[in-house]
Every structure is written in C-alpha cells, then in structure tokens.
C-alpha cells in the first residue's frame, strides 16, 4: 500500500502524468473537496493531474501513511507550488489488482 502511494508521489513530483496514470484503474475517481469536484475515469484523472500537479507545479512531500487494510490508506502530505504552501491528505483505495480506484483529496 505504501509503495503505490510513494510511486504516485514520485510520478506527480516528476510531472509524469503518463507514469501516474498507470497506477490507476480505468474507472478511478479523484474526489477533491477543496476544489469541489470529482474527476472520473482516465480522462478525468488526467485532467486533475495536469491541472493541479503539472499546472501549479505542485511538489508533494509525504509526511505519514496510515495503512487501514490491504486496500485502504490515509496519507498526510505537504504541498508546495505556484499556489504557495498547503497541508492536507490523500486517502487511497486500491482494487484487488493493486491499482488506485479512488483518492479522496483534501486540504487542512
């Protein structure tokens, strides 16, 4: 679980959208309450990554991971980028194949 979270952060910090997309199931959802929108399926996840990671030059530092079970974990993160500095969380849900099916994202 922690491995895929670290892979996600490594890919997004490198602005490697294609690399990050390989970690997601085709029907994945990113629900970001801080922007009030859900990004669905590969096209939506791509849009989210391009806008909020590449577009804002977001760099994510992993502060901690709480693994709840084999398919669920909560990551506390520190974000910096063109927007300044924010802290928040990324709650990951993985499917049986180890792919991300949902991320609930929020800012503190």
N, C-alpha and C positions, 0 to 999 in steps of 0.2 A: 504494500500500500504506500509506504513512504517513498519507495523507489519511483513510482509513477508520478507522485507529487513533485519530486526533485527533477524528474525528466521534463515535466510540464514547465516548471520554473526555468530550467536551463534553456529550453526551446524559446520560451517567451522573452527571456532576457537577451537572447541572441536575435530576437525579432524573426525567428524561423517559424513562420506561420505553417508551412507545409509539415515541418517536423512536429509541431504541436498538434496539428490535425490528425496525425497518425495515432495519437493517443486516445482519440475519441471514437465512440461508436457512431454510426451514421445517423442515428436518431437522438443524439445527445442534445441536452439543453443546458445553457448557462442562464441562470436566473440571477440578475444583478439588481438588488433592491435599491442600490444607490443611484442607478440611472432609471429605475422604474420600468425595466423591460426584460423580457425573456427572449433569448436568442436560440432558435430551434434548428436542429439538423445541421448538416455540414455547412451549408451556406450561411446560416445564422451564426454558428460558432466562428467561421472565417471572418464575418463582418465584425464580430465582437473583438477578436484578436487584432484585426487590422486597425480598428478604430481606437480601442482603449490601451493596447500594448504598443503596437508599432506607431500609431498616430501621435500618442502622447509620450513616446519614448520611455515607457514605463519599465523600471527595473524593480524586480521583486526580490526581497530578502526573506527567506524562510526563518521565522522566529521559533516556531514549535509545531509539532504534529501530535495530535491525539488520535490514535487508531481506535475506533469503536468496535470494529469487527473486520472480517476479511474484505468487505466491500464498502466500508464507510470510514471516513476520517475527517477530522477538522484540522485545518492548518491556519495558524496565526501568521500573518505576513506584514511586512513593512514595504510600502510602495513609494518610490520616488520617480519623478518625471517632469515633463513640462508643466504640470499642474501644481508642482510643489512636493509636499510630503503628506502621506496618509498612512494610517494603520488600518488593518481590517482582517477579514478572514475569507477563506475559500474552503467550503465544505464539499468534499468529493464523494461521489457514489460511483462505484465500479460495477461492471457486469461480471458474469462468470468467466469471460474471456480476458478479464483484466483491463478492459477499456473503460474510459470515463463515459458514463451515461448522464451524469448531472453534476454541475457545480453550482452551488448557491454562494454567491459572492456578496460581500457587504463591506462597508467602511465603518470604523468605530465612531 
